[in-house]
C-alpha cells in the first residue's frame, strides 16, 4: 500500500531515526571489533550517515528536517546527562568503567578487560575481582553507545544519554499511534507522556544502570506489536514496523540478558496469535505468521551470535558460561530472595511483596514492610533518592494507583462486555494488561527487584488509555471524568519527587564539576600529583570516579580510603564520595 501523507507520522519517523541510529551504532561497532577497529569519534559519523541512508531507502520525505531535529534533541540530552555525575555503586563499579575501557580502546572480541587494562598505563585503576567479571560478562550495547559519545565529548557522564533517548522513543511511537487511531493531540500527548515517564527510567536517569533502557525497549517493542495487530493502522507499512521490532530486539538483547525473556515471551505470543488466527482463516495481520517468525528469528540470532558476539559467544568460549547470573556457575544473582523479610518466598510472592511494600531497600528487616495504599512516610519520600529501591520502586502512591487501575479495568469490562470481544481497542489493551500481569509476576527478580520488570508500569498508561476511551464513547459520564482526573493527578504526584531528586543531583553535580576544575587548575599550576580519598575505594566499587577525575586532567597518585587520610584538613566533593586535602583545593 502506498504511504500517504508521510508528514502526518512525523513523530513515528523521529523515533525511528533514533532507533535505527542506535541499532546501527551497536551493530557497526561489533563488526569493526572483528577487524581490530575499536570505538572512536568516527563511529558516530558513520552511524549517522548510515541512518540517513536508511531513511532514503525507506523513501522518507522529511529526511533533512528529521536529521536536524534529531541531532539538536540528542545534543540537548547529551548536555544534560554530561552535567550529572553518577554516584551509584553499580555505575562506578562496572558500568562506567565498561564505557571508559571501550572508549580507551578495549576490544571485547579479542581480549578481556583485565588484559587490556594491564597494558594501559594512562590511568591508575584498581577494580575488584567481581567487577572485572561483570564488565566481561554483561552485554555491551549501552556501553558501546556511551563510549561513542564519550569519544567525542571527552566527558564520560555524557554517555548515559541513552536514558533520555530511549524514553523519547517511547513518546514518539506511542503518540503517533494513539493520535492516529484514537484521540486528539492533548489526550495523545498525555498518554504518551505518562508512558514515557516510567519510574524505573526516572530513577536511573542519573546513573549508568541499564534496566531503564531495556524496559524502555520492551515498551517500544509492545507498541510496535500493537501497530502490527491493528488492521486500521495502515498508513505505516507493516514491513517497516516489523523490521522496527527487529531493531528493538537487537538493542534489547545487547542491553541486558533479561531481554531474552521479556521480549521473547511478548514476540512468541504475538506470533502465536497471528498463527492461530491464520489457522482459523481469520487473518488479523497483513503479514503472514511465517514471515513474522522468520524475520524475528533472524533478528534474534543476529543479535546473539553476531551483534552480541561479546559477550554471548565470548562468555562461552572463555568461561563456559551461558547467561551469567541466570544459568551456570553464577546462578542466583538474578533469582531468589535478597531481602530477609522475603526469604523463602517463591517468585510471584516476592513480586507482589515488593509491589505493595513501602518504598526503600529494607534489606535486613525481618518483618515484611507492607503498607496501606496511598499512605507514606518521610523515610519513603527520602527513598526517592535511592538509585534502585528494592521495595516499592514505582513510587509511594503506586500500590494505590494499581488498585484503582484494576477497578477501572473491571468496570470497563463490565460496561462493555457485550461487544468487547470484537473491539480492537479494548481487546488489545486488556490482553496486554493480562500478559504483563502474568509475565512480570513470574519473572525471577533477584537483587534487582522491580527494576528488572519496570515495564510492568505500562498498566498505568494503558488504564488511562482505557478510561479516556470510555469517556470518548460516553461523554456524559461525569463520574468517570472525575475518576479519570483524580487518577491522572495521582500519577503525576507519584512521580513528581523524582523531578526534585534530579534537580538536586544536577545542582550538586554542577558544584562538583566546579570543584574538579579548581582542583585541576591548582594541581596543574603547581605540578602536583594528588592523593585522593574515596568513601569506598576503587576496589570496593568506586573505580568509575577515576574517569571523572581523568576527564578534568586530575592526576591521581596515592588512592586511599577517606578515613585513612592523615590529620590534615580534607575537602569533600562529589556528594561526599571523594575527598582531597584542603591545601590542594583553592576556592576562589
C-alpha positions, -999 to +999 in steps of 0.1 A: +000+000+000+013+034-009+021+056+021+001+088+021+007+120+040+040+109+054+043+142+074+013+131+094+036+105+110+064+129+119+068+116+154+070+080+142+098+090+118+115+109+146+115+079+169+125+056+141+156+078+134+169+073+169+160+036+169+178+029+136+208+050+147+212+032+180+209-003+163+233+006+136+259+020+160+259-011+182+260-034+151+287-015+133+309-012+164+308-050+170+316-057+133+345-033+134+358-051+166+362-083+144+387-065+122+405-048+151+390-013+150+379+000+184+355+027+192+363+063+182+347+095+171+342+082+136+317+056+148+291+084+154+296+099+120+294+065+102+263+055+121+246+089+114+253+086+076+240+050+075+209+061+094+202+089+068+209+063+040+183+040+057+157+068+056+164+073+019+159+036+013+126+039+032+116+068+009+111+093+037+102+127+025+114+147+056+149+134+060+167+168+064+141+180+089+142+148+109+180+147+109+185+183+121+158+179+148+173+146+160+208+160+163+195+190+182+175+168+206+204+144+210+228+172+218+204+185+245+201+151+261+239+146+260+245+181+276+220+174+304+235+139+310+270+152+310+263+177+338+250+149+361+276+127+379+267+091+385+274+083+422+257+048+422+276+017+432+267-003+400+275+027+378+310+032+393+318-004+400+314-018+364+290+002+342+311+034+339+344+015+338+330-006+309+322+026+290+357+041+298+376+009+288+357+008+254+365+044+247+402+039+256+405+011+230+393-022+247+383-048+221+359-072+239+361-097+210+398-104+214+407-096+250+393-095+285+390-061+302+418-072+327+442-080+298+435-046+282+439-028+315+472-045+322+488-028+291+471+005+297+491+028+319+473+061+313+451+058+344+457+041+378+428+016+380+421-009+407+389-028+401+376-056+424+375-092+411+337-093+408+336-060+390+360-073+363+338-103+359+306-082+353+325-059+329+334-090+309+301-109+312+274-083+306+260-072+272+279-041+258+251-023+238+246+007+260+283+008+269+292+010+232+266+038+227+280+056+258+316+051+247+309+066+212+296+098+228+325+098+253+350+096+225+336+129+211+327+148+243+356+137+265+331+136+294+322+101+304+289+112+320+276+123+286+275+086+277+244+079+298+222+100+274+207+066+263+182+070+291+167+102+276+169+088+241+151+055+247+124+074+268+119+098+239+114+068+215+085+056+236+069+091+235+073+094+197+060+059+188+030+059+212+020+094+205+019+087+168-002+056+172-027+070+197-030+102+178-036+084+145-061+059+159-080+073+188-075+107+204-068+144+199-034+160+204-039+168+241-051+133+251-025+116+229+003+138+244-009+130+279-009+092+274+024+092+256+040+114+283+027+091+311+041+061+293+075+077+288+078+088+325+083+053+338+095+053+375+125+030+368+136+053+339+132+084+362+152+067+390+180+057+367+184+089+346+213+100+368+231+066+365+247+042+341+223+015+351+207-002+320+175-016+334+157+015+323+168+014+286+159-023+285+124-016+299+120+013+275+128-010+246+104-036+258+077-009+258+087+002+223+085-035+213+049-037+227+039-005+208+052-019+175+033-052+180+001-032+187+007-014+154+011-047+136-020-062+151-042-032+143-055-036+108-067+000+107-032+014+114-022+011+077-005+043+068+028+030+080+040-001+060+037-032+082+071-044+069+086-012+082+071-018+116+081-055+117+117-045+110+115-019+137+105-047+161+137-065+150+158-034+157+143-031+192+153-068+197+189-060+186+191-031+211+173-050+239+193-082+237+225-062+237+214-042+267+206-069+293+202-107+293+167-102+306+156-092+271+157-128+260+128-135+284+109-102+284+110-096+247+110-133+238+077-140+256+060-110+240+072-118+205+063-155+208+028-147+220+024-122+191+035-149+166+011-174+183-019-151+180-012-145+143-006-182+136-038-192+155-059-167+136-045-179+103-054-215+111-090-203+118-090-184+085-093-151+105-062-132+095-056-102+118-023-090+103-014-083+067+019-101+073+019-139+074+029-158+106+057-174+086+072-140+076+068-128+112+085-158+127+114-159+102+120-121+105+121-121+143+141-153+144+168-139+121+170-106+141+173-126+174+200-149+161+219-119+147+215-101+180+231-130+199+257-146+175+269-116+156+260-082+172+262-098+206+293-119+200+308-102+230+295-113+255+271-141+244+297-161+224+329-150+243+314-159+276+311-195+265+344-196+246+364-182+275+344-192+306+320-219+295+292-196+308+258-191+292+239-161+305+259-155+337+237-147+367+209-168+351+225-201+341+258-216+351+283-210+379+270-175+387+233-187+390+215-169+417+223-133+411+190-127+393+169-152+412+158-159+448+153-136+477+178-109+486+157-094+514+154-111+548+117-105+550+110-124+517+133-153+525+116-185+515+091-167+492+085-180+457+088-157+426+052-144+425+052-139+463+084-118+460+070-098+432+037-088+449+055-082+482+079-057+465+050-042+447+029-035+478+059-028+501+070+006+515+094+024+492+130+017+502+156-011+505+147-028+538+173-055+531+178-067+567+143-061+583+127-093+593+092-080+591+077-076+556+075-038+550+039-038+536+019-006+536-017+007+534-021+021+498-019+059+495-001+062+528+036+071+530+063+082+555+092+106+554+115+076+551+097+066+519+100+101+504+137+101+511+139+068+493+133+086+460+170+094+462+180+057+462+194+046+429+174+014+428+150+009+458+142-028+463+107-024+476+081+000+462+103+010+433+075+026+414+068+053+439+049+058+472+015+060+456+018+032+431+002+005+451-030+026+454-028+036+417-025-001+408-057-009+428-075+019+410-063+006+376-077-028+384-110-013+395-111+008+363-104-023+342-132-043+359-157-015+355-149-010+318-150-048+311-185-049+328-198-019+309-186-031+275-190-069+280-214-072+250-191-061+223-156-061+240-145-093+222-149-076+188-134-042+197-097-040+189-092-011+213-105-029+244-094-064+234-058-054+228-054-032+258-069-058+282-049-086+265-016-067+271-026-060+307-032-097+313+001-106+296+021-081+317+004-092+349+014-128+343+048-123+328+061-099+354+048-119+384+067-150+371+100-131+364+129-140+388+137-107+404+168-114+425+189-085+436+174-061+410+139-063+424+112-044+405+137-026+382+141-058+363+104-056+353+100-018+350+077-022+320+050-035+344+043+002+349+027+002+314-005-009+332-009+028+343-009+045+309-030+016+295-055+023+322-055+060+313-060+049+276-090+028+285-107+053+308-102+081+282-116+058+255-146+050+277-152+088+282-149+094+245-177+068+239-199+082+267-190+119+271-219+124+296-204+101+322-194+127+348-183+102+374-159+086+350-144+120+342-139+127+379-122+094+384-100+100+354-090+134+367-081+121+402-063+091+387-041+113+364-034+138+392-023+108+414+000+095+387+019+129+385+020+133+422+037+099+424+065+108+400+070+145+408+095+137+436+119+123+410+119+158+394+132+173+427+157+144+431+171+150+396+173+188+401+191+183+434+216+159+419+221+182+389+229+211+412+253+190+433+270+178+401+275+213+388+291+222+421+313+191+419+324+199+383+334+234+395+354+218+423+372+195+399+380+224+377+396+244+406+415+213+418+427+205+383+439+241+377+457+242+410+474+208+405+485+218+370+499+252+381+518+235+410+527+204+390+511+181+416+500+145+416+473+144+442+464+120+469+427+112+465+404+097+491+373+077+485+344+068+508+347+034+491+380+027+474+381+017+437+385-020+445+353-016+466+333-003+437+344+033+431+367+029+400+342+048+378+351+081+396+386+078+383+373+086+348+356+117+361+390+128+376+408+119+344+383+140+323+394+170+343+431+162+340+435+154+377+464+130+382+459+106+410+489+094+429+480+076+461+444+064+463+432+058+499+400+054+519+389+088+531+390+076+567+427+067+562+438+102+552+461+120+576+450+146+602+454+174+577+421+191+568+403+174+539+377+187+514+348+166+504+332+167+470+311+146+446+283+142+471+308+133+499+321+104+478+356+119+470+380+139+492+412+159+487+435+176+511+421+211+517+455+226+507+450+211+472+417+229+469+419+266+465+384+281+464+382+314+446 
